[in-house]
Amino acid sequence: MNDSIIRTRYADALVKHVRETGNGDSVCAQAEKLARVLGEVPDLSRMIAAKDVVSGAKKRELLQAALGEPMAPELKRFIDLLIENGRISALRFILLDFGERYRRSIGIRKARLKVAVPPTEDLLTRLTALVKERTGDKAQIEVEVDPDLIGGFVFDIDDAIIDKSVARKLELIKLQFIEKNRRIV
């Protein structure tokens, strides 16, 4: 079976389970933290994925230590299930998929706003209203300050990017000049 289908099914099962237990927010926060750690520490990912090198109990220990806080019982049982079924190598991708699917199930879309200077409340309010108007969901906006943008902003939600940065406009002008010069020569 296709790996992406398997990951999706596991993520959906975890969403359903945490919605039933009512502990979805804390499990989602822990899942995202664990997925981030697995992405930042490739050696940990390799050890977790290794089939006969590291025991299941040791994998649980490593993941618990990587989390740095007591693991939610739902997440602990889910990791045990992945180990038992030989799917632990896909843990990071399942957790990332779970986070997205859980937020969607409660009507929240995660978005990223990149700005040259910290944004005004007005901009955040307008972007939140835009997301609500277009999707019907609330926006959870993560702000990143990037002085290289010079001015303006880049708003990224789902697969859509709104790039209203000065750096992008300058890049477009540069490309237009290059194209005109090619035609002249």
C-alpha positions in Angstrom: 0.0 0.0 0.0 1.1 3.5 -0.7 3.0 5.1 2.2 1.1 8.4 2.0 -2.2 6.5 2.3 -0.9 4.6 5.3 0.3 7.9 7.0 -3.1 9.5 6.3 -5.0 6.6 7.8 -2.9 6.6 11.0 -3.2 10.4 11.3 -7.0 10.2 10.8 -7.2 7.5 13.4 -5.3 9.6 16.0 -7.5 12.6 15.2 -10.6 10.5 15.8 -9.2 9.1 19.0 -8.2 12.5 20.5 -11.5 14.0 19.6 -13.2 11.2 21.5 -10.9 11.7 24.6 -11.1 15.5 24.5 -7.3 15.8 24.8 -6.7 16.9 21.3 -5.0 20.2 22.0 -2.3 18.9 24.2 -1.7 15.8 22.0 -1.5 18.1 19.0 1.0 20.4 20.7 3.2 17.4 21.7 2.9 15.9 18.3 4.1 19.0 16.6 7.0 19.4 19.1 8.0 15.8 18.5 7.8 16.2 14.7 10.0 19.3 14.9 12.6 17.5 17.0 12.6 14.6 14.6 13.2 17.0 11.8 16.0 18.9 13.5 17.8 15.8 14.8 18.3 13.3 11.9 20.2 10.9 14.0 17.2 10.5 16.3 15.0 9.8 13.2 17.4 7.2 11.9 17.5 5.4 15.3 13.7 5.4 15.6 13.4 4.0 12.1 16.1 1.3 12.5 14.3 -2.0 12.6 16.4 -4.5 14.5 19.0 -2.2 16.0 17.0 -0.4 18.7 14.3 -2.1 20.8 10.8 -0.8 21.0 11.2 0.1 24.6 14.4 2.1 23.8 12.6 3.9 21.0 9.8 4.9 23.5 12.5 6.2 25.9 14.2 8.2 23.2 11.0 9.8 22.1 10.0 10.6 25.6 13.4 12.2 26.2 13.1 14.2 23.0 9.7 15.5 24.0 11.1 16.8 27.3 7.8 16.6 29.1 5.4 13.8 30.2 3.9 12.3 27.1 0.1 12.3 26.8 -1.3 8.8 27.2 -3.0 8.9 23.8 0.3 9.8 22.1 2.1 7.1 24.1 -0.4 4.5 23.0 -0.2 5.7 19.4 3.6 5.4 19.3 3.3 1.9 20.8 0.8 1.0 18.0 3.3 2.3 15.4 6.1 0.2 16.9 4.0 -2.9 17.0 2.8 -2.5 13.4 6.3 -1.7 12.1 5.3 1.9 11.0 7.4 3.9 13.4 9.8 5.0 10.6 6.9 7.2 9.3 6.3 8.8 12.8 7.4 12.3 11.8 5.2 12.5 8.8 2.2 11.0 10.5 2.6 13.5 13.4 2.8 16.4 10.9 -0.2 15.2 9.0 -2.1 14.6 12.3 -1.4 18.2 13.4 -2.9 19.6 10.2 -5.9 17.3 10.2 -6.6 17.9 13.9 -6.6 21.7 13.5 -8.9 21.4 10.4 -11.3 19.2 12.3 -11.7 21.9 14.9 -11.9 24.7 12.3 -8.4 26.2 12.6 -6.0 26.8 9.7 -2.3 27.3 10.4 -0.8 30.2 8.5 2.6 31.9 8.4 3.1 35.6 8.1 6.6 36.8 7.1 7.2 40.5 7.6 10.1 43.0 7.5 9.0 44.6 10.8 6.6 43.3 13.5 3.0 43.5 12.1 0.3 45.8 13.2 -2.8 44.5 14.9 -4.7 45.9 11.9 -2.8 43.6 9.4 -3.3 40.6 11.6 -7.0 41.3 12.0 -7.5 41.8 8.2 -5.6 38.6 7.4 -7.6 36.6 10.0 -10.8 38.1 8.6 -9.7 37.1 5.1 -9.1 33.5 6.1 -12.4 33.4 7.9 -14.2 34.8 4.8 -12.5 32.4 2.3 -12.5 29.2 4.4 -14.9 29.6 7.2 -12.1 28.7 9.6 -10.2 30.7 12.2 -6.5 31.4 11.4 -3.7 30.5 13.7 -1.0 32.9 12.4 2.7 32.3 13.2 4.7 35.5 12.6 8.3 35.6 11.4 10.3 38.8 11.0 12.6 38.8 8.0 14.4 42.1 7.3 15.4 40.9 3.8 11.8 41.5 2.7 12.5 45.3 2.9 8.8 46.0 3.4 5.4 44.4 2.9 4.6 40.8 3.8 4.4 37.2 2.6 1.3 35.3 3.8 1.3 31.5 3.5 -1.7 29.4 4.2 -2.3 25.9 2.9 -1.0 25.9 -0.7 -1.7 29.7 -1.3 0.9 32.4 -0.9 0.2 36.1 -1.0 3.5 37.9 -1.6 3.2 41.6 -1.2 6.9 42.2 -0.3 9.0 44.9 -1.6 11.8 42.4 -2.2 9.5 40.4 -4.6 8.5 43.5 -6.5 12.1 44.5 -6.9 12.8 41.0 -8.2 10.0 41.3 -10.7 11.3 44.6 -12.0 14.8 43.1 -12.3 13.4 40.2 -14.3 11.6 42.6 -16.6 14.8 44.6 -17.3 16.7 41.4 -18.0 13.9 40.2 -20.5 13.9 43.6 -22.2 17.7 43.6 -22.6 17.6 40.1 -24.1 15.2 41.3 -26.8 17.4 44.4 -27.6 20.6 42.4 -28.0 
